[in-house]
Amino acid sequence: MPAALFRRSTARVELTAAGEGFLIDARRILALNEQAIARVSGQQVAGQVRIGVMEDYGTKILPRLLSGIAERFPLVQVEMEIGLTARLLKRLGSSFDAVIAMHPEGTTEGDLICRERAIWAAAATRAVEELDLLPVALSSPDCLFRSWAIEALNKAGRPWRLAYVSPSLSATEAIVEQGLAVTVVKGSMLAPGLRDVHPGRHVPPLPGAEIRLHHAATSSASAALVVEHLAQRLRLSALGS
C-alpha cells in the first residue's frame, strides 16, 4: 500500500514523514535534471546565490562547504549573512535564496537537514552551574535558545540571573569559557574549553531542535541548483561524511 504523503485536518494540510522524504528526493531529482540539461546544452551555472544562516553554522560548517561549491560552480557568486533564525526567515525571498534555520523538534517547515541537541554549556575548569544563583549568558530576545533556557529555568524553579547578553555566539562562548556563566548551544557545536552540563539538580532539560533549509520560491534555476547541492552537502556533513 502506498505511503500517505499528506496529513490533513480541518485546519491545515501538512507533509507526513514519507511526504517530507519524497519532497527532498523530488527537489534533488529536479536539481540533477537542471544540471544535466546545462551540461548537455553547454550552459554554465552562473549568477548570485544569497544565503542566510545561524552564526555557528556560518562559521563552523559552511566555509568548507562553500569552498567545494566554489570549485564546482566557479561562475556562481555566493553571499552569506549571519543572523538569528526568526529575523532571517522574514527576509527569505526578498534578501535570501535560502535560509538555514533552527526550529523546535517536529516542525514541518522547510527541508530537514539534521536533528540537534540543545545543551547547557559551562567552562571546562569551573563548576559555575553549582552556584545557588545561576549566572546565564544568552543572545538577543529573538533567539530560540534564549526562550528555551528562560522557560526551562522558570518552569524548574531554578534561581538564575541574566549575567551577559550578546548577539555574538563567539563573544558569549568567551564569557562562558572564563567560568562567568552558563549558556545554551547545539550539542554538535560545543567549543573547545567548554563542557556539556547534563540536566539534573543544577540545570533543567531542554527541548530538541531541528536544522532545516528553507528555499525561496522566487530563486533562479541556477540558485536553486546550488542550494540543493548545499543541502546535500549539509546532510552528508551531519552524518560525518
Backbone as JSON, one array per atom type, in Angstrom:
{
  "sequence": "MPAALFRRSTARVELTAAGEGFLIDARRILALNEQAIARVSGQQVAGQVRIGVMEDYGTKILPRLLSGIAERFPLVQVEMEIGLTARLLKRLGSSFDAVIAMHPEGTTEGDLICRERAIWAAAATRAVEELDLLPVALSSPDCLFRSWAIEALNKAGRPWRLAYVSPSLSATEAIVEQGLAVTVVKGSMLAPGLRDVHPGRHVPPLPGAEIRLHHAATSSASAALVVEHLAQRLRLSALGS",
  "N": [[0.85, -1.19, 0.0], [0.64, 2.21, -0.93], [2.51, 4.82, 0.69], [1.13, 7.46, 2.66], [1.35, 10.84, 1.69], [0.49, 13.25, 2.62], [-0.88, 14.83, 5.52], [-3.98, 15.52, 6.63], [-6.1, 17.89, 8.2], [-8.9, 19.62, 9.71], [-7.96, 22.15, 9.88], [-5.5, 22.45, 8.57], [-3.13, 21.37, 6.02], [-0.46, 19.16, 5.97], [2.84, 17.83, 5.43], [3.53, 14.32, 5.69], [5.96, 12.14, 7.3], [6.86, 10.49, 5.26], [6.07, 12.03, 3.09], [7.66, 14.28, 3.42], [10.2, 13.18, 2.97], [9.83, 12.4, 0.31], [9.55, 14.91, -0.92], [12.11, 16.0, -0.56], [13.61, 14.18, -2.11], [12.43, 14.66, -4.61], [13.13, 17.33, -5.13], [15.86, 16.99, -5.29], [16.07, 15.38, -7.57], [15.06, 17.14, -9.52], [16.99, 19.15, -9.39], [19.26, 17.75, -10.24], [18.4, 17.17, -12.8], [18.32, 19.75, -13.92], [21.05, 20.28, -13.85], [22.04, 18.32, -15.6], [20.86, 19.07, -18.03], [22.03, 21.57, -18.38], [24.68, 20.79, -18.71], [24.64, 19.27, -21.07], [23.7, 21.12, -22.92], [25.64, 22.96, -22.9], [25.47, 25.14, -21.28], [26.37, 27.35, -18.58], [26.33, 27.21, -15.06], [25.55, 30.01, -13.38], [25.62, 33.23, -11.72], [24.1, 34.85, -8.85], [23.9, 33.75, -5.49], [22.17, 33.95, -2.54], [22.5, 33.53, 0.87], [21.15, 32.99, 4.07], [22.11, 32.39, 7.41], [22.59, 30.75, 10.6], [24.89, 31.8, 13.21], [26.73, 29.86, 14.27], [26.66, 27.71, 12.4], [27.38, 29.2, 10.19], [30.01, 29.89, 10.7], [31.37, 27.58, 11.42], [30.59, 25.39, 9.88], [29.66, 26.0, 7.2], [31.81, 27.41, 5.75], [33.78, 25.49, 4.73], [32.13, 23.98, 3.12], [31.23, 25.83, 1.28], [33.56, 26.31, -0.02], [33.85, 24.0, -1.55], [31.63, 24.35, -3.2], [32.41, 26.6, -4.62], [34.4, 25.5, -6.2], [32.98, 23.67, -7.75], [30.99, 25.22, -8.95], [32.14, 27.58, -10.47], [31.37, 30.04, -11.59], [29.45, 31.08, -10.02], [28.37, 33.43, -7.66], [28.47, 33.63, -4.27], [26.73, 34.95, -1.56], [26.71, 35.47, 1.88], [24.96, 35.82, 4.91], [24.98, 36.25, 8.39], [22.83, 35.53, 11.13], [19.95, 35.61, 13.38], [17.52, 32.99, 13.45], [14.7, 33.73, 13.41], [14.75, 36.35, 12.44], [16.08, 36.11, 10.0], [14.39, 34.45, 8.46], [12.22, 36.08, 7.93], [13.09, 37.52, 5.82], [13.39, 35.85, 3.71], [13.41, 35.21, 0.3], [13.08, 37.98, -0.35], [15.61, 38.94, 0.47], [17.16, 36.65, 0.59], [18.02, 33.59, -1.08], [18.0, 31.2, 0.14], [17.6, 29.98, 3.47], [19.22, 28.77, 6.27], [18.07, 27.37, 9.07], [17.12, 27.11, 12.57], [14.75, 25.13, 14.33], [12.08, 24.22, 16.62], [11.85, 20.78, 17.59], [10.03, 18.65, 15.46], [8.87, 20.44, 13.76], [7.4, 21.3, 10.6], [8.1, 22.97, 8.58], [10.13, 23.94, 5.8], [13.04, 22.01, 4.61], [14.25, 19.14, 6.18], [17.45, 19.01, 7.55], [19.1, 18.04, 9.65], [18.92, 16.68, 13.0], [19.33, 18.24, 16.18], [20.85, 18.46, 19.46], [19.93, 20.54, 22.1], [22.0, 21.93, 24.46], [23.22, 22.61, 27.78], [26.04, 24.6, 28.38], [29.18, 24.97, 29.97], [32.15, 26.33, 31.56], [35.1, 24.39, 31.18], [36.72, 24.17, 33.34], [35.52, 25.11, 35.64], [32.88, 24.71, 37.92], [30.45, 26.32, 37.47], [27.75, 26.0, 37.32], [26.89, 25.07, 39.74], [26.43, 27.13, 41.46], [24.3, 28.92, 43.73], [22.66, 30.96, 42.72], [22.16, 30.91, 39.5], [24.29, 32.07, 37.01], [23.63, 33.22, 33.76], [24.39, 33.31, 30.31], [23.15, 34.72, 27.44], [21.65, 35.12, 24.13], [20.13, 37.61, 21.96], [16.66, 38.72, 22.4], [15.16, 37.5, 20.31], [16.25, 35.02, 19.93], [15.95, 31.52, 19.76], [17.1, 29.65, 21.52], [17.48, 31.25, 23.77], [14.82, 31.74, 24.57], [14.04, 29.09, 25.18], [15.82, 28.45, 27.27], [15.17, 30.31, 29.32], [12.46, 29.67, 29.76], [12.69, 26.97, 30.56], [14.26, 27.17, 32.91], [12.64, 28.78, 34.57], [10.35, 27.18, 34.74], [11.38, 25.0, 36.08], [11.91, 26.13, 38.48], [14.42, 27.07, 39.1], [16.72, 29.19, 40.56], [18.06, 32.02, 38.94], [20.09, 34.37, 37.06], [20.37, 36.89, 34.58], [23.34, 37.18, 33.29], [24.87, 38.01, 31.16], [24.51, 39.37, 27.92], [24.55, 39.0, 24.47], [24.51, 39.33, 20.91], [26.42, 37.92, 19.62], [27.71, 34.78, 19.18], [30.34, 33.82, 19.53], [31.4, 35.71, 21.3], [29.79, 35.25, 23.53], [30.51, 32.59, 24.12], [33.15, 33.03, 24.88], [32.86, 34.38, 27.29], [31.6, 32.4, 28.8], [33.59, 30.44, 28.79], [35.39, 31.52, 30.56], [34.3, 30.93, 32.96], [32.22, 32.48, 33.91], [29.53, 32.26, 33.47], [26.77, 30.15, 32.39], [25.59, 28.8, 29.26], [23.47, 28.12, 26.38], [23.94, 25.86, 23.78], [24.26, 24.22, 20.55], [24.55, 20.69, 20.58], [26.39, 19.5, 18.82], [28.1, 21.52, 18.37], [29.74, 22.21, 20.44], [32.18, 24.16, 21.84], [35.82, 24.1, 22.08], [37.2, 24.05, 25.36], [34.82, 24.28, 26.65], [32.2, 22.48, 28.36], [29.7, 19.93, 28.38], [26.89, 20.32, 30.31], [25.04, 18.16, 32.03], [21.49, 17.71, 32.26], [19.82, 17.93, 35.4], [20.19, 18.22, 38.87], [21.22, 20.8, 38.82], [20.73, 22.13, 36.37], [17.92, 22.4, 34.13], [16.23, 20.09, 31.81], [16.28, 20.52, 28.2], [14.43, 21.38, 25.18], [14.31, 19.41, 22.07], [15.97, 20.1, 18.93], [15.77, 21.08, 15.45], [17.51, 21.36, 12.38], [16.8, 23.12, 9.53], [16.39, 23.66, 6.02], [15.35, 26.36, 4.14], [13.85, 27.2, 1.12], [13.65, 29.82, -1.28], [10.87, 30.63, -3.21], [11.11, 32.23, -5.38], [13.64, 32.03, -6.43], [16.3, 31.82, -8.88], [16.9, 29.34, -11.49], [19.56, 28.54, -11.45], [20.36, 29.35, -8.89], [18.68, 27.73, -7.33], [19.69, 25.21, -7.98], [22.3, 25.33, -6.9], [21.68, 25.7, -4.2], [20.36, 23.29, -3.63], [22.46, 21.52, -3.98], [24.07, 22.4, -1.87], [22.41, 21.7, 0.27], [22.51, 18.89, 0.13], [25.22, 18.49, 0.73], [25.28, 19.48, 3.33], [23.69, 17.61, 4.69], [25.26, 15.32, 4.4], [27.5, 16.18, 5.81], [26.41, 16.37, 8.38], [26.09, 13.72, 8.88], [28.63, 12.95, 9.2], [30.2, 12.54, 7.01]],
  "CA": [[0.0, 0.0, 0.0], [1.48, 3.41, -0.98], [2.54, 5.64, 1.9], [0.45, 8.75, 2.56], [2.29, 11.95, 1.61], [-0.06, 14.41, 3.31], [-1.71, 14.65, 6.71], [-4.99, 16.56, 6.53], [-7.03, 18.14, 9.31], [-9.83, 20.69, 9.36], [-7.28, 23.45, 9.92], [-4.32, 22.56, 7.73], [-2.58, 20.21, 5.33], [0.98, 19.14, 6.16], [3.52, 16.62, 4.94], [3.9, 13.24, 6.59], [7.39, 11.83, 7.21], [7.07, 9.98, 3.9], [5.94, 13.17, 2.19], [8.85, 15.11, 3.57], [11.26, 12.48, 2.27], [9.54, 12.47, -1.12], [9.84, 16.27, -1.37], [13.58, 16.13, -0.64], [14.06, 13.42, -3.28], [11.95, 15.33, -5.82], [13.97, 18.5, -5.36], [17.18, 16.52, -5.71], [15.93, 14.93, -8.96], [14.91, 18.33, -10.36], [18.28, 19.82, -9.43], [20.13, 16.95, -11.11], [17.91, 17.36, -14.17], [18.82, 21.06, -14.36], [22.49, 20.18, -14.07], [22.26, 17.51, -16.8], [20.48, 19.89, -19.18], [23.06, 22.6, -18.54], [25.91, 20.16, -19.2], [24.45, 18.86, -22.46], [23.48, 22.3, -23.76], [26.81, 23.82, -22.84], [25.22, 26.3, -20.43], [27.1, 27.41, -17.33], [25.59, 27.64, -13.87], [26.16, 31.28, -13.02], [24.72, 34.17, -11.05], [24.27, 35.15, -7.42], [23.13, 32.97, -4.53], [22.18, 34.64, -1.25], [22.19, 32.56, 1.92], [21.1, 33.43, 5.46], [22.47, 31.23, 8.24], [22.94, 30.98, 12.0], [26.32, 32.09, 13.36], [27.57, 28.67, 14.47], [26.78, 27.03, 11.11], [28.05, 30.09, 9.27], [31.44, 29.98, 11.0], [31.99, 26.28, 11.68], [30.17, 24.36, 8.92], [29.52, 26.45, 5.81], [33.01, 27.82, 4.99], [34.4, 24.42, 3.95], [31.18, 23.55, 2.1], [31.23, 26.85, 0.23], [34.79, 26.11, -0.78], [33.53, 22.98, -2.55], [30.7, 24.93, -4.16], [33.19, 27.49, -5.48], [35.11, 24.67, -7.18], [32.03, 23.01, -8.64], [30.26, 26.26, -9.67], [33.07, 28.71, -10.41], [30.77, 31.28, -12.05], [28.42, 31.47, -9.06], [28.79, 34.32, -6.58], [27.71, 33.34, -3.06], [26.71, 35.95, -0.5], [26.21, 34.84, 3.1], [24.72, 36.72, 6.04], [24.75, 35.54, 9.65], [21.82, 36.16, 11.97], [19.04, 34.74, 14.12], [16.52, 32.33, 12.61], [13.45, 34.49, 13.27], [14.98, 37.53, 11.62], [16.46, 35.7, 8.64], [13.25, 33.88, 7.74], [11.36, 37.18, 7.49], [13.67, 38.1, 4.61], [13.51, 34.82, 2.69], [12.79, 35.66, -0.94], [13.48, 39.37, -0.62], [17.06, 39.1, 0.67], [17.86, 35.37, 0.56], [17.52, 32.46, -1.85], [17.86, 30.1, 1.08], [17.93, 30.25, 4.88], [19.46, 27.6, 7.11], [17.46, 27.84, 10.31], [16.84, 26.16, 13.64], [13.35, 25.1, 14.75], [11.76, 23.19, 17.61], [11.68, 19.44, 17.03], [8.68, 18.35, 14.98], [8.41, 21.45, 12.81], [7.28, 20.77, 9.24], [8.52, 23.99, 7.61], [11.45, 23.73, 5.22], [13.55, 20.65, 4.43], [15.06, 18.7, 7.31], [18.87, 18.73, 7.34], [19.51, 17.12, 10.72], [18.4, 16.99, 14.33], [20.37, 18.7, 17.09], [20.56, 18.55, 20.89], [20.22, 21.79, 22.8], [22.67, 21.54, 25.7], [23.83, 23.64, 28.63], [27.5, 24.57, 28.29], [29.88, 25.72, 31.02], [33.61, 26.25, 31.46], [35.64, 23.06, 31.47], [37.54, 24.21, 34.57], [34.8, 25.66, 36.79], [31.5, 24.22, 38.03], [29.62, 27.5, 37.73], [26.34, 25.58, 37.41], [26.58, 24.72, 41.13], [26.12, 28.33, 42.22], [22.89, 29.0, 44.14], [22.01, 31.82, 41.73], [22.86, 30.51, 38.28], [24.52, 33.12, 36.01], [23.35, 32.71, 32.42], [24.74, 34.17, 29.18], [22.21, 34.43, 26.37], [21.65, 36.01, 22.97], [19.06, 38.59, 21.9], [15.33, 38.15, 22.67], [14.63, 36.7, 19.2], [16.95, 33.73, 19.88], [15.16, 30.4, 20.23], [17.75, 29.09, 22.71], [17.19, 32.13, 24.9], [13.45, 31.44, 25.01], [14.02, 27.76, 25.8], [16.56, 28.49, 28.53], [14.38, 31.04, 30.32], [11.25, 28.89, 30.06], [13.07, 25.77, 31.31], [14.71, 27.57, 34.24], [11.49, 29.24, 35.36], [9.47, 26.04, 34.99], [12.02, 24.15, 37.08], [12.08, 26.88, 39.72], [15.86, 27.23, 39.36], [17.11, 30.61, 40.67], [19.04, 32.38, 37.93], [20.17, 35.78, 36.69], [20.91, 37.13, 33.25], [24.64, 37.77, 33.57], [25.53, 38.52, 29.95], [23.69, 39.3, 26.71], [25.25, 39.4, 23.26], [24.08, 38.63, 19.7], [27.57, 37.2, 19.09], [27.94, 33.49, 19.83], [31.74, 33.71, 19.92], [31.58, 36.52, 22.5], [29.13, 34.54, 24.63], [31.35, 31.44, 24.47], [34.34, 33.52, 25.57], [32.44, 34.66, 28.67], [31.34, 31.11, 29.45], [34.87, 29.75, 28.97], [36.05, 32.1, 31.73], [33.61, 30.48, 34.16], [31.37, 33.56, 34.41], [28.12, 31.95, 33.23], [26.46, 29.02, 31.51], [24.79, 29.19, 28.11], [22.88, 27.0, 25.65], [24.49, 25.71, 22.43], [23.96, 22.95, 19.91], [25.46, 19.65, 21.06], [27.45, 19.23, 17.85], [28.91, 22.74, 18.21], [30.39, 22.54, 21.71], [33.51, 24.7, 21.55], [36.91, 23.71, 22.98], [37.2, 24.84, 26.58], [33.5, 24.19, 27.26], [31.74, 21.12, 28.61], [28.26, 19.68, 28.39], [26.33, 20.18, 31.66], [23.88, 17.3, 31.86], [20.33, 18.1, 33.07], [19.72, 17.27, 36.69], [19.93, 19.09, 40.01], [21.68, 22.17, 38.63], [20.12, 22.73, 35.17], [16.79, 21.6, 33.65], [16.33, 19.6, 30.42], [15.91, 21.45, 27.13], [13.77, 20.7, 24.04], [15.11, 19.03, 20.91], [15.98, 21.08, 17.84], [15.99, 20.61, 14.08], [18.07, 22.29, 11.42], [16.02, 22.99, 8.29], [16.74, 24.55, 4.93], [14.18, 26.99, 3.52], [14.1, 27.68, -0.25], [12.8, 30.9, -1.78], [10.17, 30.21, -4.43], [11.46, 33.15, -6.47], [15.05, 31.87, -6.81], [16.59, 31.4, -10.25], [17.22, 27.92, -11.63], [20.95, 28.36, -11.02], [20.4, 29.46, -7.43], [18.02, 26.53, -6.79], [20.62, 24.1, -8.16], [23.38, 25.47, -5.93], [21.1, 25.49, -2.87], [20.13, 21.85, -3.47], [23.79, 20.91, -3.78], [24.47, 22.74, -0.5], [21.6, 20.89, 1.19], [23.07, 17.53, 0.13], [26.5, 18.51, 1.46], [24.97, 19.69, 4.75], [23.23, 16.34, 5.24], [26.43, 14.44, 4.5], [28.33, 16.71, 6.91], [25.76, 16.0, 9.63], [26.32, 12.27, 9.06], [30.05, 12.75, 9.43], [30.87, 12.18, 5.75]],
  "C": [[0.89, 1.25, 0.0], [1.4, 4.2, 0.32], [1.82, 6.96, 1.65], [1.49, 9.87, 2.59], [1.82, 13.16, 2.39], [-0.88, 13.97, 4.52], [-2.7, 15.81, 6.75], [-5.81, 16.66, 7.82], [-7.98, 19.25, 8.86], [-9.14, 22.03, 9.26], [-6.15, 23.57, 8.91], [-4.0, 21.26, 7.01], [-1.08, 20.25, 5.49], [1.55, 17.81, 5.67], [3.69, 15.6, 6.05], [5.42, 13.05, 6.5], [7.73, 11.32, 5.81], [6.99, 11.11, 2.88], [7.14, 14.09, 2.22], [10.04, 14.49, 2.84], [11.08, 12.54, 0.76], [9.87, 13.85, -1.68], [11.35, 16.5, -1.52], [14.11, 15.41, -1.88], [13.65, 14.11, -4.58], [12.79, 16.55, -6.15], [15.36, 18.1, -5.83], [17.14, 16.07, -7.18], [15.83, 16.13, -9.9], [16.24, 19.07, -10.49], [19.25, 19.08, -10.35], [19.71, 17.08, -12.58], [18.39, 18.69, -14.74], [20.3, 20.98, -14.71], [22.78, 19.4, -15.36], [21.95, 18.3, -18.06], [21.54, 20.94, -19.45], [24.33, 22.01, -19.13], [25.79, 19.82, -20.69], [24.35, 20.07, -23.39], [24.67, 23.26, -23.74], [26.61, 25.05, -21.99], [26.06, 26.2, -19.15], [26.16, 27.83, -16.2], [26.27, 28.89, -13.36], [25.12, 32.15, -12.32], [25.04, 34.3, -9.58], [23.37, 34.26, -6.59], [23.28, 33.61, -3.16], [21.68, 33.7, -0.16], [22.19, 33.24, 3.29], [21.31, 32.23, 6.37], [22.78, 31.66, 9.67], [24.45, 31.11, 12.15], [27.16, 30.82, 13.48], [27.74, 27.89, 13.16], [27.56, 27.88, 10.11], [29.55, 30.2, 9.49], [32.12, 28.62, 11.09], [31.67, 25.21, 10.62], [30.25, 24.85, 7.48], [30.82, 26.81, 5.1], [33.62, 26.7, 4.15], [33.44, 23.88, 2.89], [31.14, 24.54, 0.95], [32.48, 26.78, -0.62], [34.55, 25.07, -1.89], [32.58, 23.5, -3.62], [31.44, 25.84, -5.14], [33.94, 26.7, -6.55], [34.15, 24.07, -8.21], [31.28, 24.02, -9.52], [31.08, 27.54, -9.68], [32.48, 30.05, -10.84], [29.66, 31.78, -11.11], [29.03, 32.34, -7.97], [27.89, 34.09, -5.37], [27.85, 34.48, -2.06], [26.07, 35.31, 0.74], [26.06, 35.89, 4.2], [24.37, 35.9, 7.27], [23.71, 36.29, 10.49], [21.0, 35.14, 12.72], [17.94, 34.21, 13.2], [15.3, 33.2, 12.35], [13.63, 35.68, 12.35], [15.31, 37.16, 10.17], [15.26, 35.23, 7.84], [12.29, 34.96, 7.24], [11.83, 37.77, 6.15], [13.91, 37.06, 3.51], [12.75, 35.26, 1.44], [13.2, 37.07, -1.3], [14.98, 39.57, -0.53], [17.83, 37.8, 0.46], [17.18, 34.38, -0.39], [17.3, 31.25, -0.97], [18.24, 30.57, 2.47], [18.1, 28.91, 5.6], [19.09, 28.0, 8.53], [17.26, 26.72, 11.32], [15.38, 26.29, 14.06], [13.18, 24.11, 15.9], [11.55, 21.85, 16.91], [10.23, 19.2, 16.64], [8.1, 19.38, 14.03], [8.36, 20.86, 11.4], [7.72, 21.78, 8.18], [9.92, 23.68, 7.07], [11.81, 22.26, 5.09], [14.47, 20.29, 5.58], [16.49, 18.41, 6.86], [19.35, 17.73, 8.38], [18.81, 17.53, 12.01], [19.57, 17.32, 15.25], [19.89, 18.58, 18.54], [20.87, 19.95, 21.38], [20.81, 21.41, 24.15], [23.1, 22.78, 26.49], [25.34, 23.49, 28.53], [28.09, 25.46, 29.38], [31.38, 25.55, 30.82], [34.08, 24.86, 31.86], [36.31, 23.02, 32.84], [36.81, 24.75, 35.79], [33.35, 25.21, 36.78], [30.56, 25.37, 38.38], [28.15, 27.14, 37.88], [25.92, 25.23, 38.83], [26.28, 25.93, 41.99], [24.63, 28.38, 42.56], [22.08, 29.84, 43.16], [22.76, 31.65, 40.42], [23.04, 31.7, 37.33], [24.39, 32.55, 34.6], [23.73, 33.75, 31.38], [23.87, 33.76, 28.0], [22.31, 35.44, 25.24], [20.48, 36.99, 23.08], [17.69, 37.93, 22.1], [14.76, 37.29, 21.56], [15.24, 35.3, 19.12], [16.1, 32.62, 20.48], [15.77, 29.78, 21.49], [17.51, 29.95, 23.94], [15.8, 31.85, 25.47], [13.39, 30.11, 25.74], [14.68, 27.78, 27.17], [15.73, 29.15, 29.62], [13.16, 30.24, 30.73], [11.6, 27.66, 30.91], [13.49, 26.1, 32.74], [13.54, 27.99, 35.12], [10.55, 28.08, 35.7], [10.04, 25.13, 36.07], [12.18, 24.84, 38.43], [13.54, 27.08, 40.09], [16.19, 28.72, 39.44], [18.23, 30.93, 39.67], [19.04, 33.89, 37.72], [20.79, 35.88, 35.3], [22.22, 37.9, 33.41], [25.26, 38.44, 32.36], [24.61, 38.33, 28.77], [24.51, 39.79, 25.53], [24.67, 38.66, 22.06], [25.2, 37.78, 19.1], [27.79, 35.91, 19.88], [29.38, 33.38, 20.32], [32.03, 34.53, 21.18], [30.96, 35.84, 23.71], [29.98, 33.35, 25.08], [32.6, 31.87, 25.21], [34.03, 33.81, 27.03], [32.25, 33.36, 29.44], [32.65, 30.37, 29.72], [35.63, 30.28, 30.19], [35.35, 31.73, 33.03], [32.66, 31.51, 34.74], [29.88, 33.27, 34.25], [28.0, 30.62, 32.51], [25.66, 29.56, 30.34], [24.19, 27.95, 27.47], [23.46, 27.01, 24.23], [23.99, 24.41, 21.82], [25.0, 21.92, 20.33], [26.61, 19.38, 20.12], [28.42, 20.4, 17.72], [29.63, 23.13, 19.5], [31.85, 22.93, 21.47], [34.56, 24.14, 22.5], [36.93, 24.63, 24.2], [35.87, 24.85, 27.3], [33.13, 22.73, 27.46], [30.22, 21.08, 28.66], [27.82, 19.48, 29.84], [25.04, 19.39, 31.54], [22.73, 17.76, 32.77], [20.24, 17.28, 34.35], [19.43, 18.29, 37.77], [20.24, 20.56, 39.71], [21.05, 22.87, 37.42], [18.99, 21.82, 34.68], [17.01, 21.08, 32.24], [15.83, 20.64, 29.44], [15.24, 20.7, 25.98], [14.77, 20.28, 22.96], [14.98, 20.06, 19.81], [16.17, 20.4, 16.5], [16.59, 21.73, 13.25], [17.37, 22.06, 10.09], [16.44, 24.05, 7.28], [15.47, 25.05, 4.25], [14.59, 27.56, 2.16], [13.17, 28.84, -0.57], [12.17, 30.47, -3.09], [10.57, 31.05, -5.63], [12.9, 33.0, -6.96], [15.18, 31.46, -8.28], [16.9, 29.91, -10.28], [18.64, 27.64, -11.16], [21.06, 28.39, -9.5], [19.79, 28.22, -6.78], [18.94, 25.32, -6.88], [21.74, 24.15, -7.12], [22.87, 25.21, -4.52], [20.85, 24.01, -2.62], [21.44, 21.12, -3.25], [24.28, 21.18, -2.35], [23.7, 21.9, 0.52], [22.13, 19.46, 1.28], [24.37, 17.48, 0.92], [26.27, 18.7, 2.96], [24.52, 18.38, 5.39], [24.38, 15.36, 5.38], [27.34, 14.87, 5.64], [27.76, 16.31, 8.25], [25.95, 14.52, 9.94], [27.78, 11.93, 9.29], [30.81, 12.37, 8.19], [31.72, 13.33, 5.24]]
}
